[in-house]
Amino acid sequence: MKMVQQSSSPSRKRESNQMYLVDLGRVVSDADTQEDVLNATEGVWNAIYERMDPTETLWVVAPNAYRDGRMWPVAMAVADYAREESGLTLKNTITVHRWEDRGGDMESAYDEILFFVKDKREYQFHKDDIRVAHVYEGNEWGGEREEGNSAYHDTKVRRYNPDGKDPGNVWLDEDRTQTDNQEVDEVEAIPLREALRRCVLVGSGEGETVYTLWVDDIEDVISEEERVAESLDATALREEVSE
């Protein structure tokens, strides 16, 4: 499964930009209904949209929840709500499993990270910074080959990006070191902090600012990647738009 393609051409220089990171975990935990979750975010999405430049991105951790015999599909509800309130475009969703943190009956085993952009033609997305190891390089069925046939115009293409493969939409830590043919020997869920680190890497450059809302204990992750963390206040955000 492919992750979203980088919108800018490879030759384009990175522009200084900001990115936005919102974690709805606390909001969901405090809510009595899914409607409460949406109401708590009212005005936030349009405020962030108005602050964003066309190149900037918004990443939203949206944990699903199971309450009183019902599953709350928080991620999709928030995606719809944010798009109705603002001009944001949902470009993709990332799945992060939470096996170690959860385990109760009917408890959601994964969180979704929603990836929004302001302009789907201009957004910055540095996928090369989060590529992972190739699966079968050197152990392909039919022998090792550096080139393969493209599905378009019968041309030859490089089979493996030297920087690694696209991480896909489901972020897991795959151990392929225990056998000679690189089969998946073990799969582990990555911590949410590692998922957020990847969001920071792909959505911003060194020295740029990562604005956070409702995100706890993330400043060190951001600073370790040579970015600047700055927290936002929901009330202040809403007031910016109303002024």
N, C-alpha and C positions, 0 to 999 in steps of 0.2 A: 504494500500500500504506500503510495507516494505522499509525501508531505507537500505543502504548497510550494509552488515554484518561486524562486526569487524573482521579484518584479523588475529589478533593474538589470541592465546589461552588465556582463563581467568587467567591461572596461570602465564602467562608471565609477568615479571616486565617491567614497563615503562622505555624506554631508553630516555636519553636526546636528544632532537631533536629540529628542527626549523620548522616553517611553513611559508607559503607565502600567502599574501592576496592582490589581485589586484582588483581595482574598475574602470571599464571602463565607468562610468557615464560621467565623464568630457570629455573623448575621444569621446564618441558618441555625446555629446552635441556640440562639436566643429567641428564635421565632416560634410561635405556637401553630402557625399555618404557613403554607407556601405563599399565600397572599401577603402575609406579614413580611416575608423576605423581599418580595417585589416592592412593597410600600416603603421599606427601609431604604431602598435604592432610588426612590423617586427623585428626579432632578439631577442625580449624579451623572448619568450617562450623557445627557445633553451638555452638562457643564464640562466634562472631560472632552467631549467631541469639539466643543467650541475652543478649548485650549490647544488642541492638537494641530500640528502642521500636517500637510498631506503625506509627508514621509514617515510620520510617527505611528506607533502601534500601541494597542491596549491588550493586556493579557489578564484574564479573569479566572481565578480558581473558583469553581462552582460545584461544591460537593452535593451529591444527591442525598436524600434522607428518607428514612422509613419511620413514620410516626402513626401510632394508633391504627395499625393494620393497613396503612396506605403508604405507597411509595411516592415521594415527592420528586418528580423529574425537574429538579431545580435548574440544571444546566440549560435545558431547552427552553424552560419558562423564562429564564433571565435573558437568554439570547433573543427571544421574541420581544420581550419587554424593552430591552436596550435599543433594538432596531426601531421599534415603534416610537420611542421617545426621542431618538436622535437620528442623525444621518449615518451612524456607524454601519459598517458592512462586516458580517461574520465571515471570515476567510477560511477558518478551519477550527477543528476541535482536537485536543490532545487528551489521551486517556492515561491516567497515572493510577496504578493499583495501590491499594492501602491494606494489603493482607495482614501485615504485622500489627497495624493499629486497630484493626476491627476484626470481628469474627462472630458477632452475635447473630441470632436468627434473623434472616431477611435484612441484615445490615448491609448497606452498599459497600462493596469491596473495592470501589474505585471512585476517583474524583475526575471531573472533566476540567480542562483548562480551555477557555474560550479565547480565540485569537481574533481580535477585531482590528480593522484598519479604517482610516478616514477616506483614503483614496486608493482603490485597488490597482491603480496604474502606477502609483508613485511610492508605495510603502517600502521601507528598508527591511530586509530579511536576510541576515547573514548566515545562511544555512551551513556554509563550509565550517563555521566555528563549532558546530555541534554534530558533525558527522561521526559515525561509529564504524567499527571494523567490518570489512566485507564478510559475507557468509562463507562462500565456497571458492574464493580466489585461490587458484592453484590446485583445486580438487574438483573441478567441474566434471560432470558426466560427459564423456566423449573426449576428454583430454583438456589440457590447459591451453587457453587462447587469449591473446591480448585484445583482439578485436572480435566484434560480433556483427550480425546483420541487423540493420535498422528496419523497423516496420514501415518506414517512409522512404520511397524512391529507391529502394534496393541499394542502399549505401552502407558502407562500413563505418562502425562507430567504436570508440573505446569502450571496453566492457566494464572497466573499473575506474572510478574516479580515484586518483592517487591520494586524495584527502579522506577517503572512506565513503561509506554508503549513506544514503538518506536515512535518518533515524525513524521515519514513518510517523504514524499517528498514535501508536501505542508504545509508550516509552518504558522499556524494560532493560535490565542488565543481563545480557546473555553470555554465559560461559561456554566458549567453544574450544577450550584448550585441552580437554580430557581425552579426545579421540584424534586419530590421524586425519579423518575426513571432515573435521570441523562441524560435525553435527551439534545440535543444541544439547549439551550435556546437562545444563542447569539454567534455570531462569529465575531471577530474583526481581522483586519490585524495587524500583529506585525510590529513595526517600523524597518526600515532597520538596525538601530544600534543594535537592539536586535538580528536580524538575524546574524549580524557580530559577536556579542558576542557569539552566539552559535557555530559559526565556530571556534572561538578562543578556546572555551572550548573543542570542540571535536577534534581539530587538534593539540593541544599543551598541555603541562603540566606546572605547576607552576614553575616560574623561567626561563622558556625557552623564546626564542626570536621569535617574530612575525614580519617578514619583510613585509613591505607594499609598494605598488606602486600605485600612483595616488589616494590614499585614503585620504580623508579630515576629520579632527576632529575625529579621532578614537583612539588617544593615551590614552585618559582617560578610554575608554572601555577596552583596553588591560591592562592598569596598574591596574584597579580595580579587574581584575582576576589574579593578581600577575604574569603577564607576562611582558616582556620587549619589547617595540615597537621600531623598527628601520626602517626608511624610506629608500627606494631605489631610484636611479635615472636611468631612462631608458637608457640614453646615456652611463653612467658608466657601466651598465649591459652589453650592447653590446660590449663595449671595453674589458671587462673581457674575453669574448670568442675569440676576435680577437687577443689577445696578445699571 
